[in-house]
Amino acid sequence: MKDKRHIAILGSTGSIGTQALEVIRANKSEFEVEVLTANSNADLLIQQALEFKPNAVVIANERQYKHVSDSLTNHHIKVYSGNESISQAMEMETIDLVLTALVGYAGLKPTMNAIKYGKSIALANKETLVVAGDLITSLAREKAVNIFPVDSEHSAIFQCLAGEWENKIEKIYLTASGGPFRNKTIDDLKNITKEQALNHPNWQMGNKVTIDSASLMNKGLEMIEAKWLFNLKPEQIEVIVHPQSIIHSLVQFEDGSMKAQMGLPDMKLPIQYALSYPARLKSDFPRFNFMDYPELTFEQPDTKTFRNLALAKEAMKKGGNMPCILNAANEIAVQAFLDDKISFVSMPDLIEECMQKIHFIEKPTLDDYESTDKETRRTALEIVKINSKKINI
């Protein structure tokens, strides 16, 4: 009998983490859960631990440690707490692959530590490569570690490149649904509520990613991630709006031919592919039927209305610590919008102001990234505080 692949899931209680556990539940002969981590959803983490019997769990919120520990004390499951423990858990020799499903900047340190200790990475945390793509990819090459993309768009590119590793890419096209506000004007967006922004037409995601999708920042972050994942130049990456979300992305080769990966919008498929690569495991996922989608349409994104995409392109071209600034400012902007402190259309204003104010570093170190992230968040919070009373929300 072949050995199971031992999986650590960082962010097991979030959207990607729970779907990954669905994949593992359906393929118990293939996978074993080794580590589960959560931020503060202790009850769900306990429930998952009791079902999957991991070697260890980590709850980032230290105030929840006793609750988790007491609940698992008789089940031979090690319990740790704090963000530092998440990184340290990646050193366990029994881990084969780490699924990084943490949201935002929090994914950077544990992913780097996992790579240092030679673990393969299934990457659902795009911010890791957005913030420090040069450091992550260099370290992965040094340690001979594979990074398997989990985002549906990057998984699509990865699948299109299978068997094509020696052939040069001319261009890639990342598809975007356009979100809930496709074809809206800036005037239409001025009084958008968070409830409207969280109502995505095609995908079920966490709040932060859903707001990013509505503002097209998600696609901007994906462009920067694709640059590092596939070793591309900014001019080789384009975004195209595809409202049906059936074609998940395309690759154009230097002979002009194109390959696309298609399927119904379901994150479990790219998750399963990343966990099982190079094998394709049999699944009972719903199948695509061409007759259900007689038309597949495409549009240019509106970067004047959805300025976040233009800002992300600018950050990608500038390089250095600019994508780190973009990411940190965006995380503060999204939370401020969700907290009703700024309007939907004010988010790009906040991000752009931070990109102008924060000191640019052409070749940043890890310490530079950490200081940039902290400085940007501090600056963004000050801008929110000053402007929130002036904004019509």
C-alpha positions as YAML, in Angstrom:
chain: A
units: angstrom
residues:
- id: 1
  name: MET
  ca: [0.00, 0.00, 0.00]
- id: 2
  name: LYS
  ca: [1.37, 3.42, -0.93]
- id: 3
  name: ASP
  ca: [2.10, 6.00, 1.74]
- id: 4
  name: LYS
  ca: [-0.46, 8.69, 2.39]
- id: 5
  name: ARG
  ca: [0.51, 12.33, 1.87]
- id: 6
  name: HIS
  ca: [0.62, 14.10, 5.25]
- id: 7
  name: ILE
  ca: [-0.95, 17.55, 5.05]
- id: 8
  name: ALA
  ca: [-0.72, 20.66, 7.24]
- id: 9
  name: ILE
  ca: [-3.56, 23.13, 6.68]
- id: 10
  name: LEU
  ca: [-2.85, 26.71, 7.74]
- id: 11
  name: GLY
  ca: [-6.26, 28.34, 8.14]
- id: 12
  name: SER
  ca: [-8.34, 25.18, 8.37]
- id: 13
  name: THR
  ca: [-11.50, 26.98, 9.53]
- id: 14
  name: GLY
  ca: [-11.67, 29.39, 6.58]
- id: 15
  name: SER
  ca: [-13.29, 28.89, 3.18]
- id: 16
  name: ILE
  ca: [-10.30, 27.18, 1.53]
- id: 17
  name: GLY
  ca: [-9.41, 25.19, 4.64]
- id: 18
  name: THR
  ca: [-12.89, 23.73, 5.11]
- id: 19
  name: GLN
  ca: [-13.10, 22.80, 1.42]
- id: 20
  name: ALA
  ca: [-9.66, 21.18, 1.62]
- id: 21
  name: LEU
  ca: [-10.92, 19.03, 4.47]
- id: 22
  name: GLU
  ca: [-13.89, 18.04, 2.29]
- id: 23
  name: VAL
  ca: [-11.40, 16.86, -0.34]
- id: 24
  name: ILE
  ca: [-9.41, 14.94, 2.28]
- id: 25
  name: ARG
  ca: [-12.59, 13.43, 3.75]
- id: 26
  name: ALA
  ca: [-13.44, 12.06, 0.28]
- id: 27
  name: ASN
  ca: [-9.90, 10.70, -0.24]
- id: 28
  name: LYS
  ca: [-8.89, 9.18, 3.08]
- id: 29
  name: SER
  ca: [-6.70, 6.60, 1.38]
- id: 30
  name: GLU
  ca: [-4.60, 9.39, -0.16]
- id: 31
  name: PHE
  ca: [-4.21, 11.98, 2.61]
- id: 32
  name: GLU
  ca: [-3.58, 12.23, 6.34]
- id: 33
  name: VAL
  ca: [-4.11, 15.48, 8.27]
- id: 34
  name: GLU
  ca: [-0.98, 16.27, 10.25]
- id: 35
  name: VAL
  ca: [-1.52, 19.86, 11.47]
- id: 36
  name: LEU
  ca: [-4.53, 22.19, 11.60]
- id: 37
  name: THR
  ca: [-4.32, 25.88, 12.48]
- id: 38
  name: ALA
  ca: [-6.95, 28.56, 13.01]
- id: 39
  name: ASN
  ca: [-7.00, 32.21, 14.01]
- id: 40
  name: SER
  ca: [-9.82, 32.38, 16.55]
- id: 41
  name: ASN
  ca: [-12.56, 29.94, 15.49]
- id: 42
  name: ALA
  ca: [-11.78, 27.55, 18.34]
- id: 43
  name: ASP
  ca: [-15.02, 25.57, 18.23]
- id: 44
  name: LEU
  ca: [-14.68, 24.65, 14.55]
- id: 45
  name: LEU
  ca: [-10.97, 23.85, 15.03]
- id: 46
  name: ILE
  ca: [-11.89, 21.47, 17.87]
- id: 47
  name: GLN
  ca: [-14.59, 19.85, 15.73]
- id: 48
  name: GLN
  ca: [-12.12, 19.36, 12.86]
- id: 49
  name: ALA
  ca: [-9.45, 17.97, 15.19]
- id: 50
  name: LEU
  ca: [-11.84, 15.43, 16.68]
- id: 51
  name: GLU
  ca: [-12.77, 14.20, 13.20]
- id: 52
  name: PHE
  ca: [-9.37, 14.18, 11.48]
- id: 53
  name: LYS
  ca: [-7.13, 13.39, 14.51]
- id: 54
  name: PRO
  ca: [-4.11, 15.53, 13.49]
- id: 55
  name: ASN
  ca: [-0.78, 15.28, 15.27]
- id: 56
  name: ALA
  ca: [-1.11, 18.91, 16.39]
- id: 57
  name: VAL
  ca: [-3.35, 21.97, 16.22]
- id: 58
  name: VAL
  ca: [-2.47, 25.63, 16.67]
- id: 59
  name: ILE
  ca: [-4.90, 28.37, 17.70]
- id: 60
  name: ALA
  ca: [-3.40, 31.78, 16.92]
- id: 61
  name: ASN
  ca: [-5.60, 33.59, 19.45]
- id: 62
  name: GLU
  ca: [-3.83, 32.78, 22.71]
- id: 63
  name: ARG
  ca: [-6.94, 33.52, 24.78]
- id: 64
  name: GLN
  ca: [-8.57, 30.47, 23.16]
- id: 65
  name: TYR
  ca: [-5.71, 28.10, 24.07]
- id: 66
  name: LYS
  ca: [-7.24, 26.71, 27.29]
- id: 67
  name: HIS
  ca: [-10.59, 26.01, 25.62]
- id: 68
  name: VAL
  ca: [-8.92, 24.11, 22.76]
- id: 69
  name: SER
  ca: [-6.46, 22.32, 25.03]
- id: 70
  name: ASP
  ca: [-9.14, 21.21, 27.51]
- id: 71
  name: SER
  ca: [-11.34, 19.91, 24.68]
- id: 72
  name: LEU
  ca: [-8.56, 17.83, 23.11]
- id: 73
  name: THR
  ca: [-6.59, 16.76, 26.19]
- id: 74
  name: ASN
  ca: [-7.88, 13.18, 26.11]
- id: 75
  name: HIS
  ca: [-7.38, 12.69, 22.38]
- id: 76
  name: HIS
  ca: [-3.55, 12.64, 22.11]
- id: 77
  name: ILE
  ca: [-3.52, 15.82, 19.98]
- id: 78
  name: LYS
  ca: [-0.84, 18.39, 20.75]
- id: 79
  name: VAL
  ca: [-2.20, 21.94, 21.19]
- id: 80
  name: TYR
  ca: [-0.19, 25.14, 20.71]
- id: 81
  name: SER
  ca: [-1.11, 28.81, 20.54]
- id: 82
  name: GLY
  ca: [0.16, 32.06, 18.98]
- id: 83
  name: ASN
  ca: [1.29, 33.04, 15.50]
- id: 84
  name: GLU
  ca: [4.89, 32.05, 16.21]
- id: 85
  name: SER
  ca: [3.73, 28.51, 16.95]
- id: 86
  name: ILE
  ca: [2.17, 28.30, 13.47]
- id: 87
  name: SER
  ca: [5.59, 28.95, 11.93]
- id: 88
  name: GLN
  ca: [7.32, 26.55, 14.32]
- id: 89
  name: ALA
  ca: [4.84, 23.76, 13.56]
- id: 90
  name: MET
  ca: [6.07, 23.80, 9.95]
- id: 91
  name: GLU
  ca: [9.34, 22.24, 11.18]
- id: 92
  name: MET
  ca: [7.65, 18.90, 11.96]
- id: 93
  name: GLU
  ca: [9.36, 16.11, 10.01]
- id: 94
  name: THR
  ca: [6.06, 14.29, 9.45]
- id: 95
  name: ILE
  ca: [4.62, 17.04, 7.19]
- id: 96
  name: ASP
  ca: [4.83, 16.37, 3.43]
- id: 97
  name: LEU
  ca: [2.83, 19.32, 2.11]
- id: 98
  name: VAL
  ca: [1.59, 22.60, 3.59]
- id: 99
  name: LEU
  ca: [-1.64, 24.17, 2.36]
- id: 100
  name: THR
  ca: [-1.30, 27.88, 3.10]
- id: 101
  name: ALA
  ca: [-4.88, 29.12, 3.35]
- id: 102
  name: LEU
  ca: [-4.30, 31.99, 5.79]
- id: 103
  name: VAL
  ca: [-5.70, 35.35, 4.70]
- id: 104
  name: GLY
  ca: [-3.37, 38.27, 4.03]
- id: 105
  name: TYR
  ca: [0.15, 39.05, 5.24]
- id: 106
  name: ALA
  ca: [-0.16, 36.47, 8.04]
- id: 107
  name: GLY
  ca: [0.70, 33.72, 5.55]
- id: 108
  name: LEU
  ca: [4.22, 34.97, 4.79]
- id: 109
  name: LYS
  ca: [6.27, 33.78, 7.78]
- id: 110
  name: PRO
  ca: [4.87, 30.24, 8.13]
- id: 111
  name: THR
  ca: [5.15, 29.70, 4.37]
- id: 112
  name: MET
  ca: [8.80, 30.79, 4.40]
- id: 113
  name: ASN
  ca: [9.53, 28.52, 7.35]
- id: 114
  name: ALA
  ca: [7.82, 25.58, 5.65]
- id: 115
  name: ILE
  ca: [10.00, 26.12, 2.56]
- id: 116
  name: LYS
  ca: [13.14, 26.36, 4.74]
- id: 117
  name: TYR
  ca: [12.31, 22.91, 6.09]
- id: 118
  name: GLY
  ca: [11.75, 21.45, 2.63]
- id: 119
  name: LYS
  ca: [7.96, 21.16, 2.64]
- id: 120
  name: SER
  ca: [6.05, 21.32, -0.63]
- id: 121
  name: ILE
  ca: [3.59, 24.23, -0.67]
- id: 122
  name: ALA
  ca: [0.00, 24.34, -1.90]
- id: 123
  name: LEU
  ca: [-0.44, 28.10, -2.03]
- id: 124
  name: ALA
  ca: [-3.87, 29.67, -1.54]
- id: 125
  name: ASN
  ca: [-2.44, 32.75, 0.17]
- id: 126
  name: LYS
  ca: [-1.65, 35.02, -2.77]
- id: 127
  name: GLU
  ca: [-0.35, 37.79, -0.49]
- id: 128
  name: THR
  ca: [2.75, 35.70, 0.28]
- id: 129
  name: LEU
  ca: [4.01, 36.12, -3.28]
- id: 130
  name: VAL
  ca: [2.56, 39.62, -3.65]
- id: 131
  name: VAL
  ca: [4.52, 40.88, -0.64]
- id: 132
  name: ALA
  ca: [7.78, 38.96, -1.02]
- id: 133
  name: GLY
  ca: [7.71, 37.02, -4.28]
- id: 134
  name: ASP
  ca: [11.44, 37.46, -4.87]
- id: 135
  name: LEU
  ca: [12.38, 36.03, -1.47]
- id: 136
  name: ILE
  ca: [9.86, 33.17, -1.63]
- id: 137
  name: THR
  ca: [10.76, 32.00, -5.14]
- id: 138
  name: SER
  ca: [14.52, 32.28, -4.49]
- id: 139
  name: LEU
  ca: [14.17, 30.26, -1.29]
- id: 140
  name: ALA
  ca: [12.01, 27.65, -3.04]
- id: 141
  name: ARG
  ca: [14.67, 27.22, -5.75]
- id: 142
  name: GLU
  ca: [17.42, 26.96, -3.14]
- id: 143
  name: LYS
  ca: [15.54, 24.29, -1.16]
- id: 144
  name: ALA
  ca: [14.19, 22.52, -4.30]
- id: 145
  name: VAL
  ca: [10.63, 23.00, -3.03]
- id: 146
  name: ASN
  ca: [7.59, 22.90, -5.30]
- id: 147
  name: ILE
  ca: [4.90, 25.58, -5.00]
- id: 148
  name: PHE
  ca: [1.55, 24.34, -6.29]
- id: 149
  name: PRO
  ca: [-1.00, 27.13, -6.91]
- id: 150
  name: VAL
  ca: [-4.48, 26.77, -5.42]
- id: 151
  name: ASP
  ca: [-6.18, 29.92, -6.76]
- id: 152
  name: SER
  ca: [-8.43, 28.75, -9.58]
- id: 153
  name: GLU
  ca: [-6.75, 31.09, -12.09]
- id: 154
  name: HIS
  ca: [-3.19, 30.08, -11.23]
- id: 155
  name: SER
  ca: [-4.16, 26.42, -11.03]
- id: 156
  name: ALA
  ca: [-5.60, 26.81, -14.54]
- id: 157
  name: ILE
  ca: [-2.30, 28.23, -15.83]
- id: 158
  name: PHE
  ca: [-0.39, 25.47, -14.04]
- id: 159
  name: GLN
  ca: [-2.62, 22.81, -15.60]
- id: 160
  name: CYS
  ca: [-2.25, 24.35, -19.06]
- id: 161
  name: LEU
  ca: [1.55, 24.22, -18.66]
- id: 162
  name: ALA
  ca: [1.64, 20.51, -17.79]
- id: 163
  name: GLY
  ca: [3.78, 18.88, -20.48]
- id: 164
  name: GLU
  ca: [4.74, 22.32, -21.82]
- id: 165
  name: TRP
  ca: [7.57, 23.23, -19.41]
- id: 166
  name: GLU
  ca: [10.13, 23.64, -22.22]
- id: 167
  name: ASN
  ca: [7.84, 25.78, -24.40]
- id: 168
  name: LYS
  ca: [8.01, 29.54, -23.99]
- id: 169
  name: ILE
  ca: [4.97, 31.48, -22.82]
- id: 170
  name: GLU
  ca: [4.09, 34.50, -24.90]
- id: 171
  name: LYS
  ca: [1.27, 35.70, -22.65]
- id: 172
  name: ILE
  ca: [-1.17, 34.55, -20.00]
- id: 173
  name: TYR
  ca: [-4.74, 35.71, -19.57]
- id: 174
  name: LEU
  ca: [-6.22, 35.71, -16.07]
- id: 175
  name: THR
  ca: [-10.00, 35.64, -16.22]
- id: 176
  name: ALA
  ca: [-12.15, 37.70, -13.85]
- id: 177
  name: SER
  ca: [-15.87, 37.34, -13.26]
- id: 178
  name: GLY
  ca: [-16.18, 41.11, -12.93]
- id: 179
  name: GLY
  ca: [-17.76, 40.65, -9.51]
- id: 180
  name: PRO
  ca: [-21.20, 41.91, -8.44]
- id: 181
  name: PHE
  ca: [-20.64, 45.42, -9.87]
- id: 182
  name: ARG
  ca: [-19.61, 44.63, -13.45]
- id: 183
  name: ASN
  ca: [-20.68, 47.44, -15.81]
- id: 184
  name: LYS
  ca: [-21.43, 49.81, -12.92]
- id: 185
  name: THR
  ca: [-20.24, 53.43, -13.02]
- id: 186
  name: ILE
  ca: [-18.40, 55.29, -10.27]
- id: 187
  name: ASP
  ca: [-21.65, 57.11, -9.48]
- id: 188
  name: ASP
  ca: [-23.38, 53.72, -9.11]
- id: 189
  name: LEU
  ca: [-20.71, 52.60, -6.64]
- id: 190
  name: LYS
  ca: [-20.76, 55.62, -4.34]
- id: 191
  name: ASN
  ca: [-23.49, 54.26, -2.08]
- id: 192
  name: ILE
  ca: [-22.67, 50.56, -2.28]
- id: 193
  name: THR
  ca: [-23.16, 48.69, 1.00]
- id: 194
  name: LYS
  ca: [-20.96, 45.91, 2.32]
- id: 195
  name: GLU
  ca: [-23.90, 43.51, 2.01]
- id: 196
  name: GLN
  ca: [-24.07, 44.24, -1.73]
- id: 197
  name: ALA
  ca: [-20.30, 43.89, -2.10]
- id: 198
  name: LEU
  ca: [-20.31, 40.53, -0.30]
- id: 199
  name: ASN
  ca: [-22.90, 39.10, -2.72]
- id: 200
  name: HIS
  ca: [-20.62, 37.54, -5.35]
- id: 201
  name: PRO
  ca: [-22.45, 36.09, -8.39]
- id: 202
  name: ASN
  ca: [-20.31, 32.96, -8.90]
- id: 203
  name: TRP
  ca: [-18.00, 32.14, -5.99]
- id: 204
  name: GLN
  ca: [-18.38, 31.51, -2.25]
- id: 205
  name: MET
  ca: [-15.36, 33.02, -0.46]
- id: 206
  name: GLY
  ca: [-14.37, 34.68, 2.78]
- id: 207
  name: ASN
  ca: [-15.23, 38.35, 3.36]
- id: 208
  name: LYS
  ca: [-11.81, 39.79, 2.53]
- id: 209
  name: VAL
  ca: [-11.41, 37.91, -0.75]
- id: 210
  name: THR
  ca: [-15.03, 38.68, -1.73]
- id: 211
  name: ILE
  ca: [-14.51, 42.43, -1.26]
- id: 212
  name: ASP
  ca: [-11.24, 42.18, -3.21]
- id: 213
  name: SER
  ca: [-13.16, 40.48, -6.01]
- id: 214
  name: ALA
  ca: [-15.81, 43.21, -6.03]
- id: 215
  name: SER
  ca: [-13.11, 45.92, -6.29]
- id: 216
  name: LEU
  ca: [-10.99, 43.87, -8.78]
- id: 217
  name: MET
  ca: [-8.06, 44.06, -6.34]
- id: 218
  name: ASN
  ca: [-8.18, 40.28, -6.21]
- id: 219
  name: LYS
  ca: [-7.27, 40.18, -9.88]
- id: 220
  name: GLY
  ca: [-4.52, 42.73, -9.34]
- id: 221
  name: LEU
  ca: [-2.98, 40.61, -6.59]
- id: 222
  name: GLU
  ca: [-3.29, 37.56, -8.84]
- id: 223
  name: MET
  ca: [-1.32, 39.35, -11.57]
- id: 224
  name: ILE
  ca: [1.56, 39.97, -9.16]
- id: 225
  name: GLU
  ca: [1.39, 36.39, -7.90]
- id: 226
  name: ALA
  ca: [1.42, 35.04, -11.47]
- id: 227
  name: LYS
  ca: [4.54, 37.08, -12.24]
- id: 228
  name: TRP
  ca: [6.44, 35.14, -9.58]
- id: 229
  name: LEU
  ca: [4.79, 31.74, -9.96]
- id: 230
  name: PHE
  ca: [5.47, 31.52, -13.69]
- id: 231
  name: ASN
  ca: [8.54, 33.78, -13.98]
- id: 232
  name: LEU
  ca: [6.83, 36.32, -16.23]
- id: 233
  name: LYS
  ca: [7.30, 39.97, -17.13]
- id: 234
  name: PRO
  ca: [4.43, 42.39, -16.38]
- id: 235
  name: GLU
  ca: [3.70, 42.84, -20.08]
- id: 236
  name: GLN
  ca: [3.09, 39.08, -20.43]
- id: 237
  name: ILE
  ca: [0.11, 39.17, -18.06]
- id: 238
  name: GLU
  ca: [-3.36, 40.36, -19.02]
- id: 239
  name: VAL
  ca: [-6.71, 40.35, -17.27]
- id: 240
  name: ILE
  ca: [-9.92, 39.70, -19.17]
- id: 241
  name: VAL
  ca: [-13.45, 39.77, -17.76]
- id: 242
  name: HIS
  ca: [-15.33, 36.51, -18.29]
- id: 243
  name: PRO
  ca: [-18.67, 36.74, -16.44]
- id: 244
  name: GLN
  ca: [-19.55, 33.04, -16.60]
- id: 245
  name: SER
  ca: [-16.36, 31.93, -14.73]
- id: 246
  name: ILE
  ca: [-16.08, 28.76, -16.83]
- id: 247
  name: ILE
  ca: [-12.69, 29.41, -18.44]
- id: 248
  name: HIS
  ca: [-10.44, 29.84, -15.44]
- id: 249
  name: SER
  ca: [-7.44, 31.22, -17.36]
- id: 250
  name: LEU
  ca: [-5.50, 30.79, -20.59]
- id: 251
  name: VAL
  ca: [-1.91, 30.45, -21.78]
- id: 252
  name: GLN
  ca: [-0.71, 31.68, -25.17]
- id: 253
  name: PHE
  ca: [2.53, 30.14, -26.43]
- id: 254
  name: GLU
  ca: [5.04, 31.74, -28.76]
- id: 255
  name: ASP
  ca: [3.63, 29.87, -31.76]
- id: 256
  name: GLY
  ca: [0.32, 31.67, -31.16]
- id: 257
  name: SER
  ca: [-1.65, 28.65, -29.94]
- id: 258
  name: MET
  ca: [-3.66, 28.95, -26.73]
- id: 259
  name: LYS
  ca: [-4.67, 26.49, -24.01]
- id: 260
  name: ALA
  ca: [-7.47, 27.09, -21.53]
- id: 261
  name: GLN
  ca: [-8.62, 25.19, -18.46]
- id: 262
  name: MET
  ca: [-12.39, 25.00, -18.05]
- id: 263
  name: GLY
  ca: [-14.85, 23.83, -15.44]
- id: 264
  name: LEU
  ca: [-17.64, 24.91, -13.14]
- id: 265
  name: PRO
  ca: [-16.66, 27.45, -10.48]
- id: 266
  name: ASP
  ca: [-15.73, 25.13, -7.62]
- id: 267
  name: MET
  ca: [-12.59, 25.65, -5.51]
- id: 268
  name: LYS
  ca: [-12.43, 22.00, -4.48]
- id: 269
  name: LEU
  ca: [-11.07, 21.01, -7.90]
- id: 270
  name: PRO
  ca: [-7.93, 23.23, -7.80]
- id: 271
  name: ILE
  ca: [-7.46, 22.36, -4.11]
- id: 272
  name: GLN
  ca: [-7.55, 18.64, -4.91]
- id: 273
  name: TYR
  ca: [-5.18, 19.05, -7.86]
- id: 274
  name: ALA
  ca: [-2.64, 20.91, -5.69]
- id: 275
  name: LEU
  ca: [-2.83, 18.28, -2.94]
- id: 276
  name: SER
  ca: [-2.59, 15.28, -5.28]
- id: 277
  name: TYR
  ca: [-0.27, 16.57, -8.07]
- id: 278
  name: PRO
  ca: [0.78, 15.03, -10.41]
- id: 279
  name: ALA
  ca: [-2.13, 12.59, -10.01]
- id: 280
  name: ARG
  ca: [-5.72, 13.49, -10.88]
- id: 281
  name: LEU
  ca: [-7.99, 11.81, -8.35]
- id: 282
  name: LYS
  ca: [-11.48, 10.66, -9.24]
- id: 283
  name: SER
  ca: [-14.12, 13.03, -7.86]
- id: 284
  name: ASP
  ca: [-17.87, 13.43, -7.67]
- id: 285
  name: PHE
  ca: [-17.71, 17.19, -8.32]
- id: 286
  name: PRO
  ca: [-20.51, 18.52, -10.58]
- id: 287
  name: ARG
  ca: [-19.64, 18.22, -14.27]
- id: 288
  name: PHE
  ca: [-19.71, 21.06, -16.78]
- id: 289
  name: ASN
  ca: [-22.30, 20.81, -19.56]
- id: 290
  name: PHE
  ca: [-21.78, 22.97, -22.66]
- id: 291
  name: MET
  ca: [-25.54, 23.16, -23.22]
- id: 292
  name: ASP
  ca: [-25.94, 24.93, -19.87]
- id: 293
  name: TYR
  ca: [-23.60, 27.66, -21.12]
- id: 294
  name: PRO
  ca: [-24.36, 28.24, -24.82]
- id: 295
  name: GLU
  ca: [-22.41, 31.52, -24.71]
- id: 296
  name: LEU
  ca: [-19.06, 32.32, -23.13]
- id: 297
  name: THR
  ca: [-18.34, 36.07, -23.27]
- id: 298
  name: PHE
  ca: [-15.33, 38.27, -22.66]
- id: 299
  name: GLU
  ca: [-14.78, 41.99, -21.95]
- id: 300
  name: GLN
  ca: [-11.98, 44.39, -21.17]
- id: 301
  name: PRO
  ca: [-11.82, 45.33, -17.45]
- id: 302
  name: ASP
  ca: [-12.81, 48.91, -16.61]
- id: 303
  name: THR
  ca: [-9.71, 50.17, -14.79]
- id: 304
  name: LYS
  ca: [-11.05, 53.73, -14.55]
- id: 305
  name: THR
  ca: [-14.03, 52.67, -12.46]
- id: 306
  name: PHE
  ca: [-12.18, 49.84, -10.72]
- id: 307
  name: ARG
  ca: [-8.93, 51.66, -10.02]
- id: 308
  name: ASN
  ca: [-7.54, 48.96, -7.74]
- id: 309
  name: LEU
  ca: [-6.60, 46.89, -10.79]
- id: 310
  name: ALA
  ca: [-4.68, 49.83, -12.27]
- id: 311
  name: LEU
  ca: [-2.92, 50.43, -8.93]
- id: 312
  name: ALA
  ca: [-1.91, 46.77, -8.74]
- id: 313
  name: LYS
  ca: [-0.49, 46.92, -12.28]
- id: 314
  name: GLU
  ca: [1.49, 50.00, -11.29]
- id: 315
  name: ALA
  ca: [2.83, 48.25, -8.19]
- id: 316
  name: MET
  ca: [3.78, 45.16, -10.21]
- id: 317
  name: LYS
  ca: [5.73, 47.26, -12.72]
- id: 318
  name: LYS
  ca: [7.45, 49.30, -9.99]
- id: 319
  name: GLY
  ca: [8.48, 46.21, -8.04]
- id: 320
  name: GLY
  ca: [10.57, 46.43, -4.88]
- id: 321
  name: ASN
  ca: [8.43, 46.95, -1.79]
- id: 322
  name: MET
  ca: [5.59, 48.62, -3.73]
- id: 323
  name: PRO
  ca: [3.41, 45.47, -3.91]
- id: 324
  name: CYS
  ca: [3.93, 45.11, -0.13]
- id: 325
  name: ILE
  ca: [2.64, 48.68, 0.31]
- id: 326
  name: LEU
  ca: [-0.30, 47.94, -1.98]
- id: 327
  name: ASN
  ca: [-1.20, 44.79, -0.06]
- id: 328
  name: ALA
  ca: [-0.98, 46.31, 3.43]
- id: 329
  name: ALA
  ca: [-2.97, 49.40, 2.44]
- id: 330
  name: ASN
  ca: [-5.60, 47.21, 0.79]
- id: 331
  name: GLU
  ca: [-6.00, 45.02, 3.89]
- id: 332
  name: ILE
  ca: [-6.66, 48.13, 5.99]
- id: 333
  name: ALA
  ca: [-8.98, 49.58, 3.32]
- id: 334
  name: VAL
  ca: [-11.08, 46.40, 3.10]
- id: 335
  name: GLN
  ca: [-11.44, 46.17, 6.87]
- id: 336
  name: ALA
  ca: [-12.34, 49.87, 7.10]
- id: 337
  name: PHE
  ca: [-15.04, 49.35, 4.45]
- id: 338
  name: LEU
  ca: [-16.39, 46.28, 6.27]
- id: 339
  name: ASP
  ca: [-16.42, 48.34, 9.49]
- id: 340
  name: ASP
  ca: [-18.43, 51.11, 7.75]
- id: 341
  name: LYS
  ca: [-15.59, 53.61, 8.21]
- id: 342
  name: ILE
  ca: [-14.98, 54.36, 4.53]
- id: 343
  name: SER
  ca: [-16.96, 53.96, 1.33]
- id: 344
  name: PHE
  ca: [-16.39, 51.40, -1.42]
- id: 345
  name: VAL
  ca: [-15.04, 54.04, -3.83]
- id: 346
  name: SER
  ca: [-12.68, 55.42, -1.16]
- id: 347
  name: MET
  ca: [-10.64, 52.22, -0.97]
- id: 348
  name: PRO
  ca: [-8.44, 52.98, -4.01]
- id: 349
  name: ASP
  ca: [-7.92, 56.54, -2.76]
- id: 350
  name: LEU
  ca: [-6.54, 55.19, 0.50]
- id: 351
  name: ILE
  ca: [-4.30, 52.66, -1.27]
- id: 352
  name: GLU
  ca: [-2.96, 55.25, -3.72]
- id: 353
  name: GLU
  ca: [-2.16, 57.70, -0.92]
- id: 354
  name: CYS
  ca: [-0.15, 55.03, 0.88]
- id: 355
  name: MET
  ca: [1.72, 54.14, -2.33]
- id: 356
  name: GLN
  ca: [2.71, 57.81, -2.63]
- id: 357
  name: LYS
  ca: [3.65, 58.32, 1.03]
- id: 358
  name: ILE
  ca: [5.57, 55.18, 2.02]
- id: 359
  name: HIS
  ca: [9.31, 55.08, 1.31]
- id: 360
  name: PHE
  ca: [10.12, 53.01, -1.80]
- id: 361
  name: ILE
  ca: [12.86, 50.36, -1.53]
- id: 362
  name: GLU
  ca: [14.08, 48.86, -4.79]
- id: 363
  name: LYS
  ca: [15.65, 45.67, -3.33]
- id: 364
  name: PRO
  ca: [14.05, 45.01, 0.03]
- id: 365
  name: THR
  ca: [15.12, 42.41, 2.60]
- id: 366
  name: LEU
  ca: [12.69, 40.48, 4.79]
- id: 367
  name: ASP
  ca: [13.22, 43.11, 7.51]
- id: 368
  name: ASP
  ca: [12.39, 45.81, 4.95]
- id: 369
  name: TYR
  ca: [9.16, 44.02, 4.04]
- id: 370
  name: GLU
  ca: [8.19, 43.74, 7.71]
- id: 371
  name: SER
  ca: [8.89, 47.42, 8.41]
- id: 372
  name: THR
  ca: [7.11, 48.44, 5.18]
- id: 373
  name: ASP
  ca: [4.05, 46.42, 6.15]
- id: 374
  name: LYS
  ca: [3.92, 47.97, 9.64]
- id: 375
  name: GLU
  ca: [4.52, 51.53, 8.39]
- id: 376
  name: THR
  ca: [1.87, 51.20, 5.68]
- id: 377
  name: ARG
  ca: [-0.74, 49.85, 8.09]
- id: 378
  name: ARG
  ca: [-0.03, 52.64, 10.56]
- id: 379
  name: THR
  ca: [-0.26, 55.27, 7.83]
- id: 380
  name: ALA
  ca: [-3.43, 53.76, 6.36]
- id: 381
  name: LEU
  ca: [-5.13, 53.67, 9.77]
- id: 382
  name: GLU
  ca: [-4.26, 57.33, 10.30]
- id: 383
  name: ILE
  ca: [-5.77, 58.21, 6.91]
- id: 384
  name: VAL
  ca: [-8.92, 56.25, 7.79]
- id: 385
  name: LYS
  ca: [-9.19, 58.07, 11.11]
- id: 386
  name: ILE
  ca: [-8.76, 61.50, 9.51]
- id: 387
  name: ASN
  ca: [-11.06, 60.92, 6.55]
- id: 388
  name: SER
  ca: [-13.78, 58.58, 7.82]
- id: 389
  name: LYS
  ca: [-15.91, 61.44, 9.17]
- id: 390
  name: LYS
  ca: [-15.67, 63.29, 5.86]
- id: 391
  name: ILE
  ca: [-16.74, 60.35, 3.69]
- id: 392
  name: ASN
  ca: [-20.33, 59.92, 2.65]
- id: 393
  name: ILE
  ca: [-21.10, 56.34, 3.68]
...
